[in-house]
Amino acid sequence: MFDQRHLRAFIAVAETGSVSRAATHLGYSQPAVTQQIRHMEAELGVPLFDRDSLPLRLTPEGRERLIVAEAIVMLGQRLTKSTQHVPHSDHK
C-alpha cells in the first residue's frame, strides 16, 4: 500500500515534470522520490510517467490516478484541519 508521502511525491513530479525538482520541493532525496513513484507503479500495476520524455509526462493512466491522488490529499488536509478545531474529550 502507499501513503500520503507517496501521493505527495507523485503529485509533485506531475506538477514539476522532474524527480529532482519534486524532491527539492518536498525536502526528500531524489532516490526517495524515485522509490516512492516506483512503489506506486508496482502497487497500481501501471506506469504513471512516460520516462522517454523530458520533462516527465503523465501516461493516460497516470492522469487518471493524479485526479484521485489530488482528491485524497485534499481530503486528508480537510480532515486534519477539521479535527484541529474539535475539543478533545475523555472517551470511556
HTML snippet that shows the backbone in 3Dmol.js (N, CA, C, O; Angstrom):
<script src="https://3Dmol.org/build/3Dmol-min.js"></script>
<div id="view" style="width:600px;height:400px;position:relative"></div>
<script>
const pdb = `
ATOM      1  N   MET A   1       0.840  -1.184   0.000  1.00  0.00           N
ATOM      2  CA  MET A   1       0.000   0.000   0.000  1.00  0.00           C
ATOM      3  C   MET A   1       0.884   1.246   0.000  1.00  0.00           C
ATOM      4  O   MET A   1       2.091   1.157   0.226  1.00  0.00           O
ATOM      5  N   PHE A   2       0.289   2.385  -0.249  1.00  0.00           N
ATOM      6  CA  PHE A   2       1.047   3.627  -0.223  1.00  0.00           C
ATOM      7  C   PHE A   2       0.322   4.647   0.649  1.00  0.00           C
ATOM      8  O   PHE A   2      -0.860   4.498   0.960  1.00  0.00           O
ATOM      9  N   ASP A   3       1.056   5.682   1.032  1.00  0.00           N
ATOM     10  CA  ASP A   3       0.517   6.666   1.963  1.00  0.00           C
ATOM     11  C   ASP A   3       0.615   8.075   1.381  1.00  0.00           C
ATOM     12  O   ASP A   3       0.915   8.257   0.201  1.00  0.00           O
ATOM     13  N   GLN A   4       0.357   9.058   2.229  1.00  0.00           N
ATOM     14  CA  GLN A   4       0.359  10.457   1.800  1.00  0.00           C
ATOM     15  C   GLN A   4       1.703  10.877   1.200  1.00  0.00           C
ATOM     16  O   GLN A   4       1.734  11.682   0.269  1.00  0.00           O
ATOM     17  N   ARG A   5       2.800  10.350   1.713  1.00  0.00           N
ATOM     18  CA  ARG A   5       4.114  10.711   1.153  1.00  0.00           C
ATOM     19  C   ARG A   5       4.234  10.273  -0.299  1.00  0.00           C
ATOM     20  O   ARG A   5       4.757  11.007  -1.137  1.00  0.00           O
ATOM     21  N   HIS A   6       3.750   9.082  -0.589  1.00  0.00           N
ATOM     22  CA  HIS A   6       3.772   8.595  -1.970  1.00  0.00           C
ATOM     23  C   HIS A   6       2.921   9.493  -2.860  1.00  0.00           C
ATOM     24  O   HIS A   6       3.331   9.875  -3.956  1.00  0.00           O
ATOM     25  N   LEU A   7       1.736   9.820  -2.373  1.00  0.00           N
ATOM     26  CA  LEU A   7       0.827  10.658  -3.157  1.00  0.00           C
ATOM     27  C   LEU A   7       1.412  12.043  -3.388  1.00  0.00           C
ATOM     28  O   LEU A   7       1.324  12.577  -4.493  1.00  0.00           O
ATOM     29  N   ARG A   8       2.009  12.627  -2.355  1.00  0.00           N
ATOM     30  CA  ARG A   8       2.613  13.958  -2.493  1.00  0.00           C
ATOM     31  C   ARG A   8       3.787  13.925  -3.480  1.00  0.00           C
ATOM     32  O   ARG A   8       3.968  14.853  -4.269  1.00  0.00           O
ATOM     33  N   ALA A   9       4.576  12.853  -3.429  1.00  0.00           N
ATOM     34  CA  ALA A   9       5.690  12.723  -4.373  1.00  0.00           C
ATOM     35  C   ALA A   9       5.162  12.607  -5.801  1.00  0.00           C
ATOM     36  O   ALA A   9       5.684  13.252  -6.711  1.00  0.00           O
ATOM     37  N   PHE A  10       4.149  11.802  -5.995  1.00  0.00           N
ATOM     38  CA  PHE A  10       3.533  11.630  -7.312  1.00  0.00           C
ATOM     39  C   PHE A  10       3.003  12.961  -7.838  1.00  0.00           C
ATOM     40  O   PHE A  10       3.254  13.317  -8.989  1.00  0.00           O
ATOM     41  N   ILE A  11       2.282  13.688  -7.011  1.00  0.00           N
ATOM     42  CA  ILE A  11       1.725  14.981  -7.416  1.00  0.00           C
ATOM     43  C   ILE A  11       2.840  15.966  -7.743  1.00  0.00           C
ATOM     44  O   ILE A  11       2.757  16.688  -8.737  1.00  0.00           O
ATOM     45  N   ALA A  12       3.881  16.000  -6.918  1.00  0.00           N
ATOM     46  CA  ALA A  12       4.988  16.941  -7.143  1.00  0.00           C
ATOM     47  C   ALA A  12       5.720  16.641  -8.444  1.00  0.00           C
ATOM     48  O   ALA A  12       6.074  17.567  -9.174  1.00  0.00           O
ATOM     49  N   VAL A  13       5.955  15.371  -8.750  1.00  0.00           N
ATOM     50  CA  VAL A  13       6.616  15.024 -10.014  1.00  0.00           C
ATOM     51  C   VAL A  13       5.713  15.403 -11.186  1.00  0.00           C
ATOM     52  O   VAL A  13       6.189  15.919 -12.197  1.00  0.00           O
ATOM     53  N   ALA A  14       4.418  15.149 -11.050  1.00  0.00           N
ATOM     54  CA  ALA A  14       3.481  15.517 -12.121  1.00  0.00           C
ATOM     55  C   ALA A  14       3.477  17.027 -12.345  1.00  0.00           C
ATOM     56  O   ALA A  14       3.422  17.485 -13.486  1.00  0.00           O
ATOM     57  N   GLU A  15       3.533  17.796 -11.268  1.00  0.00           N
ATOM     58  CA  GLU A  15       3.494  19.261 -11.381  1.00  0.00           C
ATOM     59  C   GLU A  15       4.787  19.841 -11.937  1.00  0.00           C
ATOM     60  O   GLU A  15       4.759  20.795 -12.714  1.00  0.00           O
ATOM     61  N   THR A  16       5.924  19.265 -11.538  1.00  0.00           N
ATOM     62  CA  THR A  16       7.219  19.825 -11.937  1.00  0.00           C
ATOM     63  C   THR A  16       7.794  19.178 -13.186  1.00  0.00           C
ATOM     64  O   THR A  16       8.613  19.787 -13.875  1.00  0.00           O
ATOM     65  N   GLY A  17       7.378  17.947 -13.490  1.00  0.00           N
ATOM     66  CA  GLY A  17       7.936  17.225 -14.623  1.00  0.00           C
ATOM     67  C   GLY A  17       9.334  16.707 -14.363  1.00  0.00           C
ATOM     68  O   GLY A  17      10.042  16.312 -15.289  1.00  0.00           O
ATOM     69  N   SER A  18       9.733  16.710 -13.088  1.00  0.00           N
ATOM     70  CA  SER A  18      11.102  16.337 -12.745  1.00  0.00           C
ATOM     71  C   SER A  18      11.154  15.713 -11.355  1.00  0.00           C
ATOM     72  O   SER A  18      10.588  16.249 -10.402  1.00  0.00           O
ATOM     73  N   VAL A  19      11.832  14.583 -11.250  1.00  0.00           N
ATOM     74  CA  VAL A  19      12.026  13.952  -9.950  1.00  0.00           C
ATOM     75  C   VAL A  19      12.916  14.835  -9.079  1.00  0.00           C
ATOM     76  O   VAL A  19      12.662  14.985  -7.884  1.00  0.00           O
ATOM     77  N   SER A  20      13.952  15.416  -9.669  1.00  0.00           N
ATOM     78  CA  SER A  20      14.871  16.274  -8.903  1.00  0.00           C
ATOM     79  C   SER A  20      14.153  17.486  -8.327  1.00  0.00           C
ATOM     80  O   SER A  20      14.308  17.799  -7.146  1.00  0.00           O
ATOM     81  N   ARG A  21      13.371  18.168  -9.153  1.00  0.00           N
ATOM     82  CA  ARG A  21      12.647  19.356  -8.666  1.00  0.00           C
ATOM     83  C   ARG A  21      11.596  18.972  -7.630  1.00  0.00           C
ATOM     84  O   ARG A  21      11.390  19.690  -6.651  1.00  0.00           O
ATOM     85  N   ALA A  22      10.940  17.854  -7.846  1.00  0.00           N
ATOM     86  CA  ALA A  22       9.948  17.386  -6.873  1.00  0.00           C
ATOM     87  C   ALA A  22      10.619  17.082  -5.536  1.00  0.00           C
ATOM     88  O   ALA A  22      10.099  17.438  -4.478  1.00  0.00           O
ATOM     89  N   ALA A  23      11.771  16.423  -5.589  1.00  0.00           N
ATOM     90  CA  ALA A  23      12.495  16.094  -4.360  1.00  0.00           C
ATOM     91  C   ALA A  23      12.897  17.358  -3.610  1.00  0.00           C
ATOM     92  O   ALA A  23      12.740  17.438  -2.392  1.00  0.00           O
ATOM     93  N   THR A  24      13.407  18.334  -4.328  1.00  0.00           N
ATOM     94  CA  THR A  24      13.796  19.601  -3.706  1.00  0.00           C
ATOM     95  C   THR A  24      12.587  20.276  -3.078  1.00  0.00           C
ATOM     96  O   THR A  24      12.656  20.749  -1.944  1.00  0.00           O
ATOM     97  N   HIS A  25      11.490  20.321  -3.805  1.00  0.00           N
ATOM     98  CA  HIS A  25      10.261  20.953  -3.315  1.00  0.00           C
ATOM     99  C   HIS A  25       9.759  20.286  -2.033  1.00  0.00           C
ATOM    100  O   HIS A  25       9.297  20.963  -1.114  1.00  0.00           O
ATOM    101  N   LEU A  26       9.853  18.962  -1.979  1.00  0.00           N
ATOM    102  CA  LEU A  26       9.332  18.207  -0.839  1.00  0.00           C
ATOM    103  C   LEU A  26      10.336  18.066   0.304  1.00  0.00           C
ATOM    104  O   LEU A  26       9.966  17.708   1.422  1.00  0.00           O
ATOM    105  N   GLY A  27      11.607  18.349   0.016  1.00  0.00           N
ATOM    106  CA  GLY A  27      12.642  18.147   1.028  1.00  0.00           C
ATOM    107  C   GLY A  27      13.043  16.690   1.167  1.00  0.00           C
ATOM    108  O   GLY A  27      13.526  16.276   2.222  1.00  0.00           O
ATOM    109  N   TYR A  28      12.848  15.906   0.110  1.00  0.00           N
ATOM    110  CA  TYR A  28      13.228  14.498   0.080  1.00  0.00           C
ATOM    111  C   TYR A  28      14.463  14.354  -0.800  1.00  0.00           C
ATOM    112  O   TYR A  28      14.829  15.273  -1.532  1.00  0.00           O
ATOM    113  N   SER A  29      15.098  13.192  -0.719  1.00  0.00           N
ATOM    114  CA  SER A  29      16.186  12.909  -1.648  1.00  0.00           C
ATOM    115  C   SER A  29      15.581  12.441  -2.972  1.00  0.00           C
ATOM    116  O   SER A  29      14.454  11.949  -3.017  1.00  0.00           O
ATOM    117  N   GLN A  30      16.350  12.604  -4.042  1.00  0.00           N
ATOM    118  CA  GLN A  30      15.881  12.149  -5.357  1.00  0.00           C
ATOM    119  C   GLN A  30      15.618  10.641  -5.366  1.00  0.00           C
ATOM    120  O   GLN A  30      14.595  10.208  -5.896  1.00  0.00           O
ATOM    121  N   PRO A  31      16.525   9.821  -4.785  1.00  0.00           N
ATOM    122  CA  PRO A  31      16.244   8.382  -4.760  1.00  0.00           C
ATOM    123  C   PRO A  31      14.965   8.039  -3.986  1.00  0.00           C
ATOM    124  O   PRO A  31      14.267   7.088  -4.339  1.00  0.00           O
ATOM    125  N   ALA A  32      14.657   8.799  -2.944  1.00  0.00           N
ATOM    126  CA  ALA A  32      13.431   8.536  -2.175  1.00  0.00           C
ATOM    127  C   ALA A  32      12.197   8.784  -3.031  1.00  0.00           C
ATOM    128  O   ALA A  32      11.253   7.995  -3.000  1.00  0.00           O
ATOM    129  N   VAL A  33      12.195   9.871  -3.793  1.00  0.00           N
ATOM    130  CA  VAL A  33      11.051  10.176  -4.658  1.00  0.00           C
ATOM    131  C   VAL A  33      10.926   9.114  -5.746  1.00  0.00           C
ATOM    132  O   VAL A  33       9.826   8.641  -6.031  1.00  0.00           O
ATOM    133  N   THR A  34      12.042   8.744  -6.350  1.00  0.00           N
ATOM    134  CA  THR A  34      12.025   7.695  -7.376  1.00  0.00           C
ATOM    135  C   THR A  34      11.456   6.407  -6.805  1.00  0.00           C
ATOM    136  O   THR A  34      10.635   5.751  -7.445  1.00  0.00           O
ATOM    137  N   GLN A  35      11.886   6.044  -5.613  1.00  0.00           N
ATOM    138  CA  GLN A  35      11.406   4.821  -4.972  1.00  0.00           C
ATOM    139  C   GLN A  35       9.901   4.907  -4.684  1.00  0.00           C
ATOM    140  O   GLN A  35       9.182   3.925  -4.866  1.00  0.00           O
ATOM    141  N   GLN A  36       9.430   6.055  -4.242  1.00  0.00           N
ATOM    142  CA  GLN A  36       8.002   6.214  -3.959  1.00  0.00           C
ATOM    143  C   GLN A  36       7.169   6.069  -5.232  1.00  0.00           C
ATOM    144  O   GLN A  36       6.112   5.438  -5.219  1.00  0.00           O
ATOM    145  N   ILE A  37       7.648   6.656  -6.329  1.00  0.00           N
ATOM    146  CA  ILE A  37       6.930   6.544  -7.603  1.00  0.00           C
ATOM    147  C   ILE A  37       6.934   5.091  -8.086  1.00  0.00           C
ATOM    148  O   ILE A  37       5.899   4.580  -8.514  1.00  0.00           O
ATOM    149  N   ARG A  38       8.062   4.442  -8.021  1.00  0.00           N
ATOM    150  CA  ARG A  38       8.142   3.036  -8.461  1.00  0.00           C
ATOM    151  C   ARG A  38       7.253   2.138  -7.609  1.00  0.00           C
ATOM    152  O   ARG A  38       6.624   1.210  -8.116  1.00  0.00           O
ATOM    153  N   HIS A  39       7.206   2.426  -6.305  1.00  0.00           N
ATOM    154  CA  HIS A  39       6.350   1.651  -5.410  1.00  0.00           C
ATOM    155  C   HIS A  39       4.880   1.810  -5.816  1.00  0.00           C
ATOM    156  O   HIS A  39       4.138   0.831  -5.878  1.00  0.00           O
ATOM    157  N   MET A  40       4.475   3.037  -6.087  1.00  0.00           N
ATOM    158  CA  MET A  40       3.093   3.273  -6.521  1.00  0.00           C
ATOM    159  C   MET A  40       2.796   2.547  -7.825  1.00  0.00           C
ATOM    160  O   MET A  40       1.742   1.927  -7.971  1.00  0.00           O
ATOM    161  N   GLU A  41       3.727   2.626  -8.773  1.00  0.00           N
ATOM    162  CA  GLU A  41       3.521   1.959 -10.062  1.00  0.00           C
ATOM    163  C   GLU A  41       3.389   0.448  -9.877  1.00  0.00           C
ATOM    164  O   GLU A  41       2.561  -0.189 -10.528  1.00  0.00           O
ATOM    165  N   ALA A  42       4.199  -0.121  -8.995  1.00  0.00           N
ATOM    166  CA  ALA A  42       4.122  -1.560  -8.736  1.00  0.00           C
ATOM    167  C   ALA A  42       2.788  -1.919  -8.082  1.00  0.00           C
ATOM    168  O   ALA A  42       2.160  -2.912  -8.448  1.00  0.00           O
ATOM    169  N   GLU A  43       2.363  -1.115  -7.120  1.00  0.00           N
ATOM    170  CA  GLU A  43       1.090  -1.368  -6.435  1.00  0.00           C
ATOM    171  C   GLU A  43      -0.101  -1.241  -7.390  1.00  0.00           C
ATOM    172  O   GLU A  43      -1.028  -2.049  -7.352  1.00  0.00           O
ATOM    173  N   LEU A  44      -0.062  -0.218  -8.241  1.00  0.00           N
ATOM    174  CA  LEU A  44      -1.176   0.040  -9.154  1.00  0.00           C
ATOM    175  C   LEU A  44      -1.124  -0.828 -10.409  1.00  0.00           C
ATOM    176  O   LEU A  44      -2.142  -1.050 -11.065  1.00  0.00           O
ATOM    177  N   GLY A  45       0.072  -1.315 -10.735  1.00  0.00           N
ATOM    178  CA  GLY A  45       0.226  -2.163 -11.913  1.00  0.00           C
ATOM    179  C   GLY A  45       0.216  -1.410 -13.229  1.00  0.00           C
ATOM    180  O   GLY A  45      -0.031  -1.996 -14.283  1.00  0.00           O
ATOM    181  N   VAL A  46       0.487  -0.098 -13.172  1.00  0.00           N
ATOM    182  CA  VAL A  46       0.521   0.720 -14.390  1.00  0.00           C
ATOM    183  C   VAL A  46       1.660   1.729 -14.295  1.00  0.00           C
ATOM    184  O   VAL A  46       2.002   2.172 -13.199  1.00  0.00           O
ATOM    185  N   PRO A  47       2.255   2.100 -15.442  1.00  0.00           N
ATOM    186  CA  PRO A  47       3.242   3.186 -15.413  1.00  0.00           C
ATOM    187  C   PRO A  47       2.518   4.518 -15.242  1.00  0.00           C
ATOM    188  O   PRO A  47       1.497   4.762 -15.887  1.00  0.00           O
ATOM    189  N   LEU A  48       3.042   5.367 -14.382  1.00  0.00           N
ATOM    190  CA  LEU A  48       2.428   6.676 -14.143  1.00  0.00           C
ATOM    191  C   LEU A  48       3.029   7.755 -15.032  1.00  0.00           C
ATOM    192  O   LEU A  48       2.366   8.740 -15.358  1.00  0.00           O
ATOM    193  N   PHE A  49       4.297   7.566 -15.428  1.00  0.00           N
ATOM    194  CA  PHE A  49       5.001   8.569 -16.229  1.00  0.00           C
ATOM    195  C   PHE A  49       5.615   7.935 -17.462  1.00  0.00           C
ATOM    196  O   PHE A  49       6.012   6.770 -17.452  1.00  0.00           O
ATOM    197  N   ASP A  50       5.686   8.724 -18.524  1.00  0.00           N
ATOM    198  CA  ASP A  50       6.416   8.349 -19.730  1.00  0.00           C
ATOM    199  C   ASP A  50       7.860   8.764 -19.489  1.00  0.00           C
ATOM    200  O   ASP A  50       8.186   9.951 -19.520  1.00  0.00           O
ATOM    201  N   ARG A  51       8.706   7.799 -19.254  1.00  0.00           N
ATOM    202  CA  ARG A  51      10.096   8.100 -18.907  1.00  0.00           C
ATOM    203  C   ARG A  51      10.957   8.417 -20.130  1.00  0.00           C
ATOM    204  O   ARG A  51      12.132   8.754 -19.989  1.00  0.00           O
ATOM    205  N   ASP A  52      10.384   8.312 -21.315  1.00  0.00           N
ATOM    206  CA  ASP A  52      11.123   8.661 -22.531  1.00  0.00           C
ATOM    207  C   ASP A  52      11.016  10.143 -22.850  1.00  0.00           C
ATOM    208  O   ASP A  52      11.637  10.619 -23.800  1.00  0.00           O
ATOM    209  N   SER A  53      10.241  10.871 -22.072  1.00  0.00           N
ATOM    210  CA  SER A  53      10.073  12.304 -22.335  1.00  0.00           C
ATOM    211  C   SER A  53      10.671  13.123 -21.195  1.00  0.00           C
ATOM    212  O   SER A  53      10.617  12.733 -20.029  1.00  0.00           O
ATOM    213  N   LEU A  54      11.231  14.247 -21.560  1.00  0.00           N
ATOM    214  CA  LEU A  54      11.704  15.223 -20.574  1.00  0.00           C
ATOM    215  C   LEU A  54      11.127  16.565 -20.966  1.00  0.00           C
ATOM    216  O   LEU A  54      11.340  16.992 -22.101  1.00  0.00           O
ATOM    217  N   PRO A  55      10.427  17.239 -20.118  1.00  0.00           N
ATOM    218  CA  PRO A  55      10.116  16.826 -18.750  1.00  0.00           C
ATOM    219  C   PRO A  55       9.225  15.580 -18.738  1.00  0.00           C
ATOM    220  O   PRO A  55       8.575  15.245 -19.728  1.00  0.00           O
ATOM    221  N   LEU A  56       9.220  14.908 -17.585  1.00  0.00           N
ATOM    222  CA  LEU A  56       8.392  13.716 -17.456  1.00  0.00           C
ATOM    223  C   LEU A  56       6.934  14.075 -17.688  1.00  0.00           C
ATOM    224  O   LEU A  56       6.445  15.098 -17.206  1.00  0.00           O
ATOM    225  N   ARG A  57       6.255  13.228 -18.426  1.00  0.00           N
ATOM    226  CA  ARG A  57       4.829  13.440 -18.687  1.00  0.00           C
ATOM    227  C   ARG A  57       4.044  12.259 -18.142  1.00  0.00           C
ATOM    228  O   ARG A  57       4.507  11.119 -18.157  1.00  0.00           O
ATOM    229  N   LEU A  58       2.857  12.560 -17.667  1.00  0.00           N
ATOM    230  CA  LEU A  58       1.974  11.507 -17.181  1.00  0.00           C
ATOM    231  C   LEU A  58       1.497  10.637 -18.336  1.00  0.00           C
ATOM    232  O   LEU A  58       1.242  11.131 -19.435  1.00  0.00           O
ATOM    233  N   THR A  59       1.381   9.353 -18.081  1.00  0.00           N
ATOM    234  CA  THR A  59       0.714   8.455 -19.016  1.00  0.00           C
ATOM    235  C   THR A  59      -0.794   8.691 -18.868  1.00  0.00           C
ATOM    236  O   THR A  59      -1.219   9.353 -17.922  1.00  0.00           O
ATOM    237  N   PRO A  60      -1.600   8.166 -19.778  1.00  0.00           N
ATOM    238  CA  PRO A  60      -3.056   8.284 -19.588  1.00  0.00           C
ATOM    239  C   PRO A  60      -3.504   7.714 -18.234  1.00  0.00           C
ATOM    240  O   PRO A  60      -4.372   8.280 -17.569  1.00  0.00           O
ATOM    241  N   GLU A  61      -2.907   6.597 -17.842  1.00  0.00           N
ATOM    242  CA  GLU A  61      -3.229   6.006 -16.537  1.00  0.00           C
ATOM    243  C   GLU A  61      -2.778   6.917 -15.401  1.00  0.00           C
ATOM    244  O   GLU A  61      -3.454   7.038 -14.379  1.00  0.00           O
ATOM    245  N   GLY A  62      -1.632   7.551 -15.594  1.00  0.00           N
ATOM    246  CA  GLY A  62      -1.124   8.488 -14.592  1.00  0.00           C
ATOM    247  C   GLY A  62      -2.032   9.693 -14.427  1.00  0.00           C
ATOM    248  O   GLY A  62      -2.244  10.169 -13.311  1.00  0.00           O
ATOM    249  N   ARG A  63      -2.570  10.190 -15.539  1.00  0.00           N
ATOM    250  CA  ARG A  63      -3.500  11.337 -15.467  1.00  0.00           C
ATOM    251  C   ARG A  63      -4.745  10.970 -14.664  1.00  0.00           C
ATOM    252  O   ARG A  63      -5.224  11.760 -13.850  1.00  0.00           O
ATOM    253  N   GLU A  64      -5.262   9.770 -14.899  1.00  0.00           N
ATOM    254  CA  GLU A  64      -6.438   9.316 -14.145  1.00  0.00           C
ATOM    255  C   GLU A  64      -6.125   9.219 -12.658  1.00  0.00           C
ATOM    256  O   GLU A  64      -6.922   9.642 -11.820  1.00  0.00           O
ATOM    257  N   ARG A  65      -4.963   8.661 -12.333  1.00  0.00           N
ATOM    258  CA  ARG A  65      -4.589   8.483 -10.918  1.00  0.00           C
ATOM    259  C   ARG A  65      -4.264   9.809 -10.250  1.00  0.00           C
ATOM    260  O   ARG A  65      -4.453   9.952  -9.042  1.00  0.00           O
ATOM    261  N   LEU A  66      -3.776  10.785 -11.018  1.00  0.00           N
ATOM    262  CA  LEU A  66      -3.449  12.098 -10.451  1.00  0.00           C
ATOM    263  C   LEU A  66      -4.698  12.767  -9.891  1.00  0.00           C
ATOM    264  O   LEU A  66      -4.653  13.362  -8.814  1.00  0.00           O
ATOM    265  N   ILE A  67      -5.795  12.677 -10.604  1.00  0.00           N
ATOM    266  CA  ILE A  67      -7.049  13.273 -10.135  1.00  0.00           C
ATOM    267  C   ILE A  67      -7.438  12.684  -8.781  1.00  0.00           C
ATOM    268  O   ILE A  67      -7.832  13.409  -7.867  1.00  0.00           O
ATOM    269  N   VAL A  68      -7.324  11.374  -8.666  1.00  0.00           N
ATOM    270  CA  VAL A  68      -7.674  10.698  -7.418  1.00  0.00           C
ATOM    271  C   VAL A  68      -6.675  11.057  -6.317  1.00  0.00           C
ATOM    272  O   VAL A  68      -7.073  11.323  -5.183  1.00  0.00           O
ATOM    273  N   ALA A  69      -5.387  11.066  -6.644  1.00  0.00           N
ATOM    274  CA  ALA A  69      -4.356  11.397  -5.652  1.00  0.00           C
ATOM    275  C   ALA A  69      -4.561  12.798  -5.096  1.00  0.00           C
ATOM    276  O   ALA A  69      -4.459  13.007  -3.887  1.00  0.00           O
ATOM    277  N   GLU A  70      -4.850  13.756  -5.966  1.00  0.00           N
ATOM    278  CA  GLU A  70      -5.079  15.130  -5.514  1.00  0.00           C
ATOM    279  C   GLU A  70      -6.297  15.206  -4.594  1.00  0.00           C
ATOM    280  O   GLU A  70      -6.285  15.934  -3.602  1.00  0.00           O
ATOM    281  N   ALA A  71      -7.335  14.463  -4.921  1.00  0.00           N
ATOM    282  CA  ALA A  71      -8.540  14.451  -4.084  1.00  0.00           C
ATOM    283  C   ALA A  71      -8.251  13.842  -2.716  1.00  0.00           C
ATOM    284  O   ALA A  71      -8.718  14.352  -1.696  1.00  0.00           O
ATOM    285  N   ILE A  72      -7.482  12.752  -2.691  1.00  0.00           N
ATOM    286  CA  ILE A  72      -7.153  12.101  -1.421  1.00  0.00           C
ATOM    287  C   ILE A  72      -6.337  13.036  -0.539  1.00  0.00           C
ATOM    288  O   ILE A  72      -6.619  13.166   0.652  1.00  0.00           O
ATOM    289  N   VAL A  73      -5.332  13.687  -1.111  1.00  0.00           N
ATOM    290  CA  VAL A  73      -4.500  14.610  -0.335  1.00  0.00           C
ATOM    291  C   VAL A  73      -5.347  15.765   0.187  1.00  0.00           C
ATOM    292  O   VAL A  73      -5.212  16.157   1.346  1.00  0.00           O
ATOM    293  N   MET A  74      -6.217  16.311  -0.656  1.00  0.00           N
ATOM    294  CA  MET A  74      -7.077  17.413  -0.231  1.00  0.00           C
ATOM    295  C   MET A  74      -7.998  16.978   0.911  1.00  0.00           C
ATOM    296  O   MET A  74      -8.164  17.710   1.886  1.00  0.00           O
ATOM    297  N   LEU A  75      -8.591  15.800   0.795  1.00  0.00           N
ATOM    298  CA  LEU A  75      -9.470  15.309   1.854  1.00  0.00           C
ATOM    299  C   LEU A  75      -8.699  15.060   3.146  1.00  0.00           C
ATOM    300  O   LEU A  75      -9.208  15.325   4.236  1.00  0.00           O
ATOM    301  N   GLY A  76      -7.486  14.557   3.029  1.00  0.00           N
ATOM    302  CA  GLY A  76      -6.647  14.364   4.211  1.00  0.00           C
ATOM    303  C   GLY A  76      -6.355  15.679   4.912  1.00  0.00           C
ATOM    304  O   GLY A  76      -6.371  15.753   6.140  1.00  0.00           O
ATOM    305  N   GLN A  77      -6.089  16.718   4.127  1.00  0.00           N
ATOM    306  CA  GLN A  77      -5.841  18.042   4.701  1.00  0.00           C
ATOM    307  C   GLN A  77      -7.097  18.580   5.375  1.00  0.00           C
ATOM    308  O   GLN A  77      -7.021  19.162   6.457  1.00  0.00           O
ATOM    309  N   ARG A  78      -8.238  18.389   4.748  1.00  0.00           N
ATOM    310  CA  ARG A  78      -9.503  18.849   5.342  1.00  0.00           C
ATOM    311  C   ARG A  78      -9.794  18.113   6.636  1.00  0.00           C
ATOM    312  O   ARG A  78     -10.253  18.718   7.605  1.00  0.00           O
ATOM    313  N   LEU A  79      -9.531  16.814   6.662  1.00  0.00           N
ATOM    314  CA  LEU A  79      -9.755  16.027   7.868  1.00  0.00           C
ATOM    315  C   LEU A  79      -8.865  16.520   8.998  1.00  0.00           C
ATOM    316  O   LEU A  79      -9.321  16.698  10.128  1.00  0.00           O
ATOM    317  N   THR A  80      -7.597  16.737   8.687  1.00  0.00           N
ATOM    318  CA  THR A  80      -6.663  17.232   9.694  1.00  0.00           C
ATOM    319  C   THR A  80      -7.106  18.585  10.219  1.00  0.00           C
ATOM    320  O   THR A  80      -7.092  18.825  11.426  1.00  0.00           O
ATOM    321  N   LYS A  81      -7.498  19.467   9.314  1.00  0.00           N
ATOM    322  CA  LYS A  81      -7.954  20.803   9.705  1.00  0.00           C
ATOM    323  C   LYS A  81      -9.196  20.734  10.579  1.00  0.00           C
ATOM    324  O   LYS A  81      -9.296  21.444  11.580  1.00  0.00           O
ATOM    325  N   SER A  82     -10.130  19.889  10.207  1.00  0.00           N
ATOM    326  CA  SER A  82     -11.386  19.818  10.962  1.00  0.00           C
ATOM    327  C   SER A  82     -11.182  19.238  12.352  1.00  0.00           C
ATOM    328  O   SER A  82     -11.888  19.622  13.285  1.00  0.00           O
ATOM    329  N   THR A  83     -10.242  18.330  12.511  1.00  0.00           N
ATOM    330  CA  THR A  83     -10.014  17.746  13.830  1.00  0.00           C
ATOM    331  C   THR A  83      -9.224  18.677  14.734  1.00  0.00           C
ATOM    332  O   THR A  83      -9.222  18.491  15.951  1.00  0.00           O
ATOM    333  N   GLN A  84      -8.558  19.665  14.173  1.00  0.00           N
ATOM    334  CA  GLN A  84      -7.830  20.632  14.995  1.00  0.00           C
ATOM    335  C   GLN A  84      -8.783  21.552  15.738  1.00  0.00           C
ATOM    336  O   GLN A  84      -8.404  22.149  16.746  1.00  0.00           O
ATOM    337  N   HIS A  85     -10.008  21.675  15.260  1.00  0.00           N
ATOM    338  CA  HIS A  85     -10.979  22.582  15.865  1.00  0.00           C
ATOM    339  C   HIS A  85     -11.943  21.874  16.808  1.00  0.00           C
ATOM    340  O   HIS A  85     -12.825  22.511  17.384  1.00  0.00           O
ATOM    341  N   VAL A  86     -11.784  20.575  16.970  1.00  0.00           N
ATOM    342  CA  VAL A  86     -12.667  19.812  17.841  1.00  0.00           C
ATOM    343  C   VAL A  86     -11.996  19.662  19.194  1.00  0.00           C
ATOM    344  O   VAL A  86     -10.865  19.183  19.269  1.00  0.00           O
ATOM    345  N   PRO A  87     -12.681  20.067  20.280  1.00  0.00           N
ATOM    346  CA  PRO A  87     -12.073  19.898  21.606  1.00  0.00           C
ATOM    347  C   PRO A  87     -11.918  18.418  21.929  1.00  0.00           C
ATOM    348  O   PRO A  87     -12.771  17.599  21.587  1.00  0.00           O
ATOM    349  N   HIS A  88     -10.832  18.097  22.583  1.00  0.00           N
ATOM    350  CA  HIS A  88     -10.581  16.708  22.976  1.00  0.00           C
ATOM    351  C   HIS A  88     -11.468  16.364  24.160  1.00  0.00           C
ATOM    352  O   HIS A  88     -11.646  17.174  25.070  1.00  0.00           O
ATOM    353  N   SER A  89     -12.016  15.173  24.146  1.00  0.00           N
ATOM    354  CA  SER A  89     -12.835  14.724  25.270  1.00  0.00           C
ATOM    355  C   SER A  89     -12.320  13.381  25.742  1.00  0.00           C
ATOM    356  O   SER A  89     -11.639  12.661  25.011  1.00  0.00           O
ATOM    357  N   ASP A  90     -12.656  13.065  26.962  1.00  0.00           N
ATOM    358  CA  ASP A  90     -12.264  11.767  27.512  1.00  0.00           C
ATOM    359  C   ASP A  90     -13.250  10.715  27.032  1.00  0.00           C
ATOM    360  O   ASP A  90     -14.460  10.849  27.214  1.00  0.00           O
ATOM    361  N   HIS A  91     -12.721   9.676  26.420  1.00  0.00           N
ATOM    362  CA  HIS A  91     -13.566   8.573  25.963  1.00  0.00           C
ATOM    363  C   HIS A  91     -13.500   7.467  26.988  1.00  0.00           C
ATOM    364  O   HIS A  91     -12.416   7.047  27.393  1.00  0.00           O
ATOM    365  N   LYS A  92     -14.645   6.999  27.404  1.00  0.00           N
ATOM    366  CA  LYS A  92     -14.678   5.926  28.411  1.00  0.00           C
ATOM    367  C   LYS A  92     -15.307   4.695  27.835  1.00  0.00           C
ATOM    368  O   LYS A  92     -15.427   3.683  28.524  1.00  0.00           O
TER     369      LYS A  92
END
`;
const viewer = $3Dmol.createViewer("view");
viewer.addModel(pdb, "pdb");
viewer.setStyle({}, {cartoon: {color: "spectrum"}});
viewer.zoomTo();
viewer.render();
</script>
